[in-house]
Amino acid sequence: MAGRKVLIVYAHQEPKSFNGSLKRVAVEELSKQGCSVMVSDLYAMQFEPRATRNDIVGCLHNSEEFNYGMEALEAYKRGGLSSDLIEEQKKVQEADLMIFQNKLALFSFTTGGSKEMYAKGSINGDIRYLLWPMQHGIMHFCGVKVLAPHICFTPEYVSEEKRKDMLIAWAQRLRTLWKEEPIICSPEWYFK
């Protein structure tokens, strides 16, 4: 959809990986639709995933005892968060759509196991249970409407033709993404 802003949060150390291909397809397809696409490449940015003192600029609210939650709140109020946090928060606020493209990997991701390995009663368990803390506990809790995940199972163990089919399926989904309804983040099946 022309004029929409998309943020892709990409987390993979190898740009030539299948995850890198999924990211490139998303950028190309969404750009063709007239979207403005921003990519936060966490590895290229050397993103620090831990909450640390470095996130706060200037004096601490309580220099005697560091409490990250309190200090981050006070820093936010006075405009004292680090520039990298402010920049990423701005991207999130401006985005009409966020795609999280990573290895676990809207949520778009690849797995190291087959689809059967992520079914109810399987060795890894139902993939929906694995994703629920992120989809509900993080995204939905923060007010984000979550779309169904896009999962590519074991791309490293399938033929080149199958990997191409996975990329085509991703591109096709991206063409109709704006018409999708969000998933229900507290589904009945989770409690059975």
PyMOL commands that set and color helices and strands:
alter all, ss='L'
color gray80, all
select helices_A, chain A and resi 18-32+53-55+68-78+83-94+115-118+127-142+155-157+160-179+188-191
alter helices_A, ss='H'
color red, helices_A
select strands_A, chain A and resi 5-11+36-41+97-102+108-111+150-153
alter strands_A, ss='S'
color yellow, strands_A
deselect
rebuild
show_as cartoon
